[in-house]
Amino acid sequence: MTTRRTWVPLFFWLLDIAIVNSFLLYKKAKASDEITHSAFRLQLAWDLINLASSMQLEIQHKMTRKRVRQQEDDEQPLSKNPRVTKNSTDFSPSRLILGDQHLPKFQDQRQACIWCRILSKAGQIMIDKKCPPRSNIYCQTCKAVLCLTRERNCFAEYHTRKIAG
């Protein structure tokens, strides 16, 4: 069984008509320029090739700038930790659900784990408030410092659970 490709000759016929019409319009606009139809087609082909290559370079340049911006964003210093107050009940809004953008990252400075503080305020665990558990791991998106050890995985719990207030 053969497939019907009746559209291919139609496409090239329409393309040919468009080129001939553009040549006639070019001749009317530039009456002093003596160019043959074959030279016009050749020049049109080279102009389209140059246009495509310049567009490809533009796309590559944009992608390079985007990668550089992403690397600069990764190197930005951490903003302040999310604030935990007495009246806070929902510490894990729906925008914090695990996804591709919430990834752990290492930092040199150890800071108090926000999830341990949240659980302590809710009365679910007991921690020393003067010396809470500290971690070098933080979320790249939330900028929240979270434990990620053999005993606790505060990173996953913070992004998936809600506290029963």
C-alpha positions in Angstrom: 0.0 0.0 0.0 1.4 3.3 -1.0 0.7 6.6 0.8 -0.7 9.5 -1.1 1.5 12.5 -1.2 -0.6 14.8 -3.4 0.3 17.8 -1.3 4.0 17.8 -2.2 3.6 18.9 -5.9 1.0 21.4 -4.8 3.4 22.8 -2.1 6.2 23.3 -4.7 3.9 24.7 -7.2 2.7 27.3 -4.7 6.3 28.0 -3.7 7.2 28.6 -7.3 4.3 30.9 -7.8 5.3 32.9 -4.7 8.9 33.3 -6.0 7.8 34.4 -9.5 5.4 36.9 -8.0 8.1 38.3 -5.7 10.4 38.6 -8.6 7.8 40.6 -10.6 7.2 42.9 -7.6 11.0 43.3 -7.2 11.3 44.2 -10.9 8.5 46.9 -10.6 10.0 48.4 -7.5 13.6 48.4 -8.8 13.2 49.3 -12.5 16.8 50.3 -12.9 18.2 47.0 -11.5 18.6 44.5 -14.3 18.6 41.0 -12.7 17.6 37.8 -14.3 15.0 35.5 -12.8 17.6 32.8 -12.1 19.9 35.3 -10.5 17.0 36.5 -8.4 16.2 32.9 -7.3 19.9 32.3 -6.4 20.1 35.5 -4.4 16.8 34.6 -2.6 18.2 31.2 -1.7 21.4 32.7 -0.3 19.5 35.3 1.7 17.3 32.6 3.2 20.4 30.6 4.2 22.0 33.6 5.8 18.8 34.4 7.6 18.5 30.9 9.0 22.1 30.9 10.1 21.8 34.2 11.9 18.6 33.1 13.6 20.5 29.9 14.7 23.3 32.0 16.2 20.8 34.2 18.0 19.1 31.2 19.5 22.5 29.8 20.7 23.4 33.2 22.1 20.1 33.4 24.0 20.6 29.9 25.4 24.2 30.8 26.5 22.9 33.9 28.3 20.2 31.9 29.9 22.8 29.3 31.2 25.0 32.1 32.5 22.0 33.7 34.3 21.1 30.4 35.9 24.7 29.9 37.1 24.7 33.5 38.6 21.4 32.8 40.4 22.9 29.7 41.9 25.8 31.7 43.2 23.6 34.4 44.9 23.9 34.5 48.7 21.1 33.0 50.7 18.2 35.2 51.7 16.8 35.1 55.2 15.2 31.9 56.4 11.4 31.6 56.4 10.0 33.1 59.6 8.3 30.9 62.2 5.9 32.6 64.5 3.6 31.5 67.3 0.5 31.9 65.1 1.8 30.0 62.1 -0.1 26.9 61.3 0.6 26.0 57.7 4.4 25.8 57.2 4.3 23.9 53.9 2.1 25.8 51.4 1.2 24.0 48.1 3.9 25.9 46.2 6.5 24.0 48.3 5.4 20.5 47.2 8.4 18.6 45.9 9.1 19.2 42.2 12.1 19.7 39.9 12.8 23.2 41.3 13.1 22.2 45.0 16.6 20.6 45.2 19.0 20.4 48.1 22.2 22.3 48.0 25.2 22.4 50.3 26.4 25.5 52.0 29.5 26.0 54.2 27.8 27.8 57.1 25.7 25.6 59.4 22.3 27.1 60.4 19.3 25.9 62.4 16.9 23.6 60.7 13.6 25.3 60.1 11.6 22.1 60.1 12.9 21.0 63.5 11.9 24.5 64.9 8.5 24.1 63.3 7.9 20.7 64.8 9.2 21.9 68.2 6.7 24.8 68.2 3.9 22.4 67.3 4.9 20.2 70.2 5.8 17.2 68.1 9.5 17.0 69.0 11.6 18.3 71.9 14.7 20.3 70.9 17.1 22.6 72.8 15.9 26.1 71.8 19.3 27.5 72.5 21.1 24.9 70.4 18.7 23.6 67.8 19.7 21.0 65.2 21.9 22.6 62.6 22.5 21.7 58.9 24.6 22.6 55.9 21.7 21.7 53.5 19.2 24.2 52.1 16.5 24.3 49.4 17.6 26.2 46.3 14.1 27.5 45.7 12.8 28.2 49.3 16.2 29.1 50.8 15.1 27.1 53.9 17.8 25.3 55.8 16.7 21.7 56.4 18.2 18.6 58.0 19.1 15.7 55.7 20.7 12.9 57.8 20.4 9.2 58.4 18.0 9.8 61.3 15.9 12.7 59.8 14.9 13.8 56.4 13.5 17.3 57.2 14.0 18.3 53.6 11.3 15.8 52.3 9.0 16.3 55.2 9.1 20.1 54.9 8.0 20.0 51.3 5.3 17.3 51.6 3.7 17.6 55.0 1.5 20.1 56.8 1.4 20.6 60.5 -1.8 19.8 62.3 -2.3 23.0 64.2 
